[in-house]
């Protein structure tokens, strides 16, 4: 478990920061009409932020096996 956590620490951090950012976006900006698919509901906004944060931060993760030629 410890090795898995170290390997994906950037992705985990991105998911957490993205979820916080998604919730704060819903709270501060939101959707006044209620017809917005993502920002009308705090759950949708939080999940979307978590996914985007995880994807963004995982781009900066290096994979040691990819650097070796086969």
OpenMM code with the backbone's topology and positions (N, CA, C; nanometers):
from openmm import Vec3, app, unit

residues = "UNK UNK UNK UNK UNK UNK UNK UNK UNK UNK UNK UNK UNK UNK UNK UNK UNK UNK UNK UNK UNK UNK UNK UNK UNK UNK UNK UNK UNK UNK UNK UNK UNK UNK UNK UNK UNK UNK UNK UNK UNK UNK UNK UNK UNK UNK UNK UNK UNK UNK UNK UNK UNK UNK UNK UNK UNK UNK UNK UNK UNK UNK UNK UNK UNK UNK UNK UNK UNK UNK".split()
positions = [
    Vec3(0.0828, -0.1197, 0.0000),
    Vec3(0.0000, 0.0000, 0.0000),
    Vec3(0.0868, 0.1255, 0.0000),
    Vec3(0.1969, 0.1197, 0.0742),
    Vec3(0.2851, 0.2356, 0.0828),
    Vec3(0.3517, 0.2646, -0.0519),
    Vec3(0.3889, 0.1589, -0.1244),
    Vec3(0.4503, 0.1760, -0.2561),
    Vec3(0.3486, 0.2338, -0.3544),
    Vec3(0.2261, 0.1859, -0.3471),
    Vec3(0.1205, 0.2356, -0.4344),
    Vec3(0.0926, 0.3830, -0.4082),
    Vec3(0.0926, 0.4216, -0.2823),
    Vec3(0.0688, 0.5614, -0.2465),
    Vec3(0.1818, 0.6503, -0.2975),
    Vec3(0.3055, 0.6042, -0.2828),
    Vec3(0.4180, 0.6832, -0.3324),
    Vec3(0.4165, 0.6968, -0.4836),
    Vec3(0.3754, 0.5910, -0.5514),
    Vec3(0.3757, 0.5920, -0.6974),
    Vec3(0.2735, 0.6919, -0.7520),
    Vec3(0.1601, 0.7032, -0.6868),
    Vec3(0.0512, 0.7875, -0.7363),
    Vec3(0.0249, 0.9090, -0.6485),
    Vec3(0.1265, 0.9586, -0.5800),
    Vec3(0.1073, 1.0700, -0.4864),
    Vec3(0.0615, 1.1963, -0.5600),
    Vec3(0.1135, 1.2225, -0.6792),
    Vec3(0.0722, 1.3417, -0.7531),
    Vec3(-0.0731, 1.3306, -0.7987),
    Vec3(-0.1128, 1.2131, -0.8419),
    Vec3(-0.2511, 1.1937, -0.8854),
    Vec3(-0.3469, 1.2091, -0.7684),
    Vec3(-0.3108, 1.1533, -0.6540),
    Vec3(-0.3944, 1.1641, -0.5344),
    Vec3(-0.4066, 1.3098, -0.4916),
    Vec3(-0.2947, 1.3820, -0.4938),
    Vec3(-0.2975, 1.5240, -0.4585),
    Vec3(-0.3838, 1.6023, -0.5569),
    Vec3(-0.3757, 1.5683, -0.6849),
    Vec3(-0.4565, 1.6357, -0.7855),
    Vec3(-0.6048, 1.6109, -0.7665),
    Vec3(-0.6400, 1.4879, -0.7299),
    Vec3(-0.7808, 1.4557, -0.7058),
    Vec3(-0.8334, 1.5356, -0.5870),
    Vec3(-0.7557, 1.5411, -0.4801),
    Vec3(-0.7998, 1.6143, -0.3604),
    Vec3(-0.8111, 1.7647, -0.3873),
    Vec3(-0.7099, 1.8211, -0.4502),
    Vec3(-0.7142, 1.9644, -0.4796),
    Vec3(-0.8235, 1.9978, -0.5814),
    Vec3(-0.8428, 1.9093, -0.6778),
    Vec3(-0.9482, 1.9308, -0.7767),
    Vec3(-1.0867, 1.9242, -0.7147),
    Vec3(-1.1065, 1.8319, -0.6215),
    Vec3(-1.2358, 1.8214, -0.5543),
    Vec3(-1.2647, 1.9474, -0.4727),
    Vec3(-1.1643, 1.9965, -0.4042),
    Vec3(-1.1811, 2.1195, -0.3266),
    Vec3(-1.2112, 2.2370, -0.4196),
    Vec3(-1.1359, 2.2446, -0.5295),
    Vec3(-1.1581, 2.3535, -0.6248),
    Vec3(-1.2961, 2.3445, -0.6894),
    Vec3(-1.3408, 2.2240, -0.7210),
    Vec3(-1.4732, 2.2068, -0.7797),
    Vec3(-1.5837, 2.2485, -0.6852),
    Vec3(-1.5696, 2.2130, -0.5579),
    Vec3(-1.6702, 2.2538, -0.4602),
    Vec3(-1.6694, 2.4050, -0.4404),
    Vec3(-1.5505, 2.4628, -0.4300),
    Vec3(-1.5416, 2.6078, -0.4130),
    Vec3(-1.5958, 2.6815, -0.5348),
    Vec3(-1.5754, 2.6255, -0.6533),
    Vec3(-1.6314, 2.6874, -0.7733),
    Vec3(-1.7840, 2.6862, -0.7670),
    Vec3(-1.8418, 2.5738, -0.7263),
    Vec3(-1.9878, 2.5665, -0.7128),
    Vec3(-2.0370, 2.6676, -0.6097),
    Vec3(-1.9646, 2.6784, -0.4979),
    Vec3(-2.0073, 2.7661, -0.3897),
    Vec3(-1.9963, 2.9137, -0.4286),
    Vec3(-1.8884, 2.9515, -0.4942),
    Vec3(-1.8643, 3.0917, -0.5246),
    Vec3(-1.9281, 3.1378, -0.6555),
    Vec3(-1.9245, 3.0537, -0.7599),
    Vec3(-1.9747, 3.0935, -0.8910),
    Vec3(-2.1080, 3.0261, -0.9184),
    Vec3(-2.1070, 2.8936, -0.9182),
    Vec3(-2.2294, 2.8160, -0.9351),
    Vec3(-2.3040, 2.8441, -1.0634),
    Vec3(-2.4334, 2.8197, -1.0588),
    Vec3(-2.5196, 2.8383, -1.1744),
    Vec3(-2.6498, 2.8984, -1.1227),
    Vec3(-2.6792, 3.0178, -1.1646),
    Vec3(-2.7967, 3.0871, -1.1113),
    Vec3(-2.9281, 3.0291, -1.1629),
    Vec3(-2.9286, 2.9752, -1.2843),
    Vec3(-3.0541, 2.9249, -1.3404),
    Vec3(-3.0829, 2.7796, -1.3018),
    Vec3(-2.9804, 2.7046, -1.2648),
    Vec3(-2.9993, 2.5645, -1.2293),
    Vec3(-2.9983, 2.4713, -1.3489),
    Vec3(-2.9747, 2.5223, -1.4675),
    Vec3(-2.9754, 2.4382, -1.5862),
    Vec3(-2.8362, 2.3935, -1.6299),
    Vec3(-2.7339, 2.4354, -1.5590),
    Vec3(-2.5969, 2.3963, -1.5930),
    Vec3(-2.5731, 2.2522, -1.5471),
    Vec3(-2.5189, 2.1699, -1.6341),
    Vec3(-2.5026, 2.0281, -1.6037),
    Vec3(-2.4010, 2.0025, -1.4925),
    Vec3(-2.2932, 2.0773, -1.4897),
    Vec3(-2.1873, 2.0498, -1.3921),
    Vec3(-2.2018, 2.1359, -1.2676),
    Vec3(-2.2247, 2.2628, -1.2825),
    Vec3(-2.2190, 2.3539, -1.1686),
    Vec3(-2.3513, 2.3749, -1.0968),
    Vec3(-2.4570, 2.3089, -1.1378),
    Vec3(-2.5844, 2.3272, -1.0681),
    Vec3(-2.5932, 2.2449, -0.9399),
    Vec3(-2.5089, 2.1450, -0.9261),
    Vec3(-2.5129, 2.0537, -0.8130),
    Vec3(-2.3727, 2.0445, -0.7522),
    Vec3(-2.3574, 2.0548, -0.6204),
    Vec3(-2.2231, 2.0486, -0.5621),
    Vec3(-2.1552, 1.9136, -0.5816),
    Vec3(-2.2322, 1.8065, -0.5871),
    Vec3(-2.1725, 1.6746, -0.6083),
    Vec3(-2.1113, 1.6648, -0.7472),
    Vec3(-2.1847, 1.7077, -0.8478),
    Vec3(-2.1328, 1.7039, -0.9850),
    Vec3(-2.0084, 1.7907, -0.9993),
    Vec3(-2.0123, 1.9074, -0.9419),
    Vec3(-1.9004, 1.9993, -0.9511),
    Vec3(-1.7764, 1.9436, -0.8800),
    Vec3(-1.7961, 1.8809, -0.7656),
    Vec3(-1.6849, 1.8234, -0.6901),
    Vec3(-1.6239, 1.7047, -0.7640),
    Vec3(-1.7077, 1.6178, -0.8181),
    Vec3(-1.6570, 1.5014, -0.8915),
    Vec3(-1.5848, 1.5448, -1.0185),
    Vec3(-1.6401, 1.6409, -1.0893),
    Vec3(-1.5756, 1.6911, -1.2109),
    Vec3(-1.4402, 1.7543, -1.1773),
    Vec3(-1.4347, 1.8322, -1.0715),
    Vec3(-1.3083, 1.8929, -1.0298),
    Vec3(-1.2059, 1.7887, -0.9900),
    Vec3(-1.2496, 1.6834, -0.9210),
    Vec3(-1.1583, 1.5766, -0.8803),
    Vec3(-1.1018, 1.5039, -1.0022),
    Vec3(-1.1852, 1.4766, -1.0998),
    Vec3(-1.1374, 1.4092, -1.2216),
    Vec3(-1.0384, 1.4964, -1.2979),
    Vec3(-1.0713, 1.6228, -1.3132),
    Vec3(-0.9824, 1.7127, -1.3871),
    Vec3(-0.8497, 1.7336, -1.3124),
    Vec3(-0.8568, 1.7458, -1.1802),
    Vec3(-0.7342, 1.7610, -1.1017),
    Vec3(-0.6466, 1.6377, -1.1092),
    Vec3(-0.7074, 1.5197, -1.1015),
    Vec3(-0.6314, 1.3960, -1.1122),
    Vec3(-0.5658, 1.3810, -1.2486),
    Vec3(-0.6394, 1.4139, -1.3546),
    Vec3(-0.5826, 1.4056, -1.4887),
    Vec3(-0.4697, 1.5060, -1.5084),
    Vec3(-0.4900, 1.6267, -1.4589),
    Vec3(-0.3882, 1.7305, -1.4751),
    Vec3(-0.2602, 1.6941, -1.4013),
    Vec3(-0.2712, 1.6532, -1.2773),
    Vec3(-0.1521, 1.6237, -1.1983),
    Vec3(-0.0847, 1.4945, -1.2430),
    Vec3(-0.1598, 1.4001, -1.2999),
    Vec3(-0.0982, 1.2754, -1.3453),
    Vec3(-0.0109, 1.2976, -1.4690),
    Vec3(-0.0293, 1.4088, -1.5388),
    Vec3(0.0570, 1.4392, -1.6531),
    Vec3(0.2010, 1.4631, -1.6091),
    Vec3(0.2216, 1.5095, -1.4877),
    Vec3(0.3548, 1.5425, -1.4392),
    Vec3(0.4223, 1.4258, -1.3682),
    Vec3(0.3574, 1.3117, -1.3672),
    Vec3(0.4111, 1.1941, -1.3012),
    Vec3(0.5025, 1.1213, -1.3990),
    Vec3(0.6223, 1.0853, -1.3555),
    Vec3(0.7136, 1.0152, -1.4442),
    Vec3(0.7019, 0.8652, -1.4205),
    Vec3(0.7143, 0.7916, -1.5288),
    Vec3(0.7113, 0.6458, -1.5210),
    Vec3(0.8513, 0.5970, -1.5567),
    Vec3(0.9196, 0.5346, -1.4626),
    Vec3(1.0576, 0.4930, -1.4831),
    Vec3(1.0693, 0.3849, -1.5905),
    Vec3(0.9677, 0.3040, -1.6086),
    Vec3(0.9744, 0.1978, -1.7085),
    Vec3(0.9651, 0.2514, -1.8507),
    Vec3(0.9013, 0.3647, -1.8717),
    Vec3(0.8871, 0.4209, -2.0052),
    Vec3(1.0173, 0.4799, -2.0574),
    Vec3(1.1083, 0.5182, -1.9694),
    Vec3(1.2313, 0.5825, -2.0131),
    Vec3(1.3338, 0.4824, -2.0666),
    Vec3(1.3161, 0.3549, -2.0398),
    Vec3(1.4107, 0.2546, -2.0876),
    Vec3(1.3652, 0.2031, -2.2235),
    Vec3(1.4573, 0.2011, -2.3235),
    Vec3(1.4205, 0.1466, -2.4539),
    Vec3(1.4093, -0.0059, -2.4475),
    Vec3(1.3196, -0.0597, -2.5282),
    Vec3(1.3022, -0.2061, -2.5295),
    Vec3(1.3707, -0.2664, -2.6473),
] * unit.nanometer
topology = app.Topology()
chain = topology.addChain("A")
for resn in residues:
    res = topology.addResidue(resn, chain)
    for name in ("N", "CA", "C"):
        topology.addAtom(name, app.Element.getBySymbol(name[0]), res)
